[in-house]
Amino acid sequence: MKARTAILSAILAAVLYALNAPASKLLLASVPPSMMAALLYLGAGLGMLAMGLVRRAAGKPSTEQHLTRRDLPYIIGMIVLDILAPIFLMIGISRTTAANASLLNNFEIVATSLIALLVFKEKISRRLWMAIGLIVLSSALLTAEDATSLQFSMGSVFVLLASCCWGLENNCTRMLSASDPQEIVIVKGIGSGAGALIVAFLSGESFPAWGYVPFALLLGFVAYGLSIYFYVYAQRSLGAARTSAYYAIAPFIGVLLSLVIFRDWPGWLFFAALAVMIVATVLVTKDQAGGEANE
């Protein structure tokens, strides 16, 4: 039951994050990239802070473990990487299609798994490697559907850089996952948002019209804040690599939303890639079941 709850948390985190690329693409027409990144994370942090204050006012204090001084190296790493990653992503989204950016986010799974293996010595089964390989294959099939996507554009480079940053950041967050997820999101959101805001002003970006600010903050609360909250819960039971594998559905949901919003119907390769993703998800689920049986 605990594993099922963790899996559902990872899937919910993916669904919420999938809103990011298409919604950000719309807002980036009026909000500069670094400023957009700052507002997204500030929305996540401030939204979770408000939730915590409401819960405390209702007489329901958190029983979760608090972050401590021993967590400081991972907290600093998490914040620095979360300043860089969304800035890279927003620059990438502004220079490529929302669908293409959503798909390229799949590289985060590869980065997360390799770092989990090489740096944090997290065990990755053969079945999970097969699933990761199929996820990469499905991304390649979808990318090949549009000939222009085969070009190595600077937009794609920035999205890949963001994915690498988040791959390392996922493993930093894994080291903090025993602590209160709400506290993690507050620290991550306010710290990273403030850092990105400083970068935005130093790079000469202007503050957007006030009418766009609430939408960016709300998107940040939903796509980053709540998504990270459920992601941390999932990592407690599943680990960084397995959680990121379930999280792989986010790009596909993002693609579907982008196709609906920007009205571009997919060809047969999309459905072939979707079939490959379903097989990959089944492999991940069986890997989880096998892990439970061995515990």
Steps between C-alpha positions, in 0.01 A plus 500: 500500500786733583659433160170566320464833679856591401433407137181708496693792652765476225233489227312794653827695517551429129147608405535831686845572353372426149308828515831690509621500139178594314388755762849652523517523120190721509631720782848537351351721232469767772741391776882480451654149553699555822217706650258221410722244672513719811122543515442126454718406797378790714145381431597152615669617819250767600205272421634223722582753773139618491378140524722443802374813674137401437564152636669641810217750555255208480687330785661232284879544542728287287629175650764466228874509561651849459803585288820526705847650468628163375277541195661834409731370218205336324278804559762730342547262206123473455450878498792576263388233252141620527612854414676379185256233378181705459693789342646258245155348445326834449769609251460165322119522489522854362717370212322175414147356499326409826455142377869463415600644840265257676654202325858610561422506872515120477878531512459584869422132561828394342698762693328412830563128458867534401574737790308273740717210384841668472490752786248371753549126426126442463428155354337500157361169378530366148125536457514866598786561256283343227216734597728803488628389159143470371418845635793643307388308190147637529643852522707438187193376311302808596787733419537340156136573421584863431796545269579838650547334840797309363696823484732552796352836596620718786153471652548123523847545652359716780222250575759221519714712736193549719438124500858431610470754783176345616650151476766599755248698703267197522778309672567788741130507585510121549745558787244734661189289434468383863428861598172690472417531125320828564809643670718382212277674244491823704881513528547395138235734361588818690877440481508411130238762410694777674822386329335494157351844567848639571628340177208653308570853626879466451445386141289810432158335482206724589222405739190388305164675503326428830209329326723204407658455844208315671478252212874426516489460879197269480667291230810475719296388801325225302767385250799539735376525860239224513694292247820510710296428814363174358834417335682511836238273655550252215880505535478378860385158384607480136843667492619765254539281190168313530304816586643677195397202284136537608542873452570422133132536415525878558651579156225303326226682687680826423509408132128421496418830670728685256331333203156597631599858583705565186281276278753271332366143453765223530587242237535124537844526662340664802283194560796268444694695763203488736494120467871484584438719806222267620740205478760699693248585772402133532869410543540762772191370680629142489838620622327661798305181571820297481672741739219458753520122481872511579461728802 
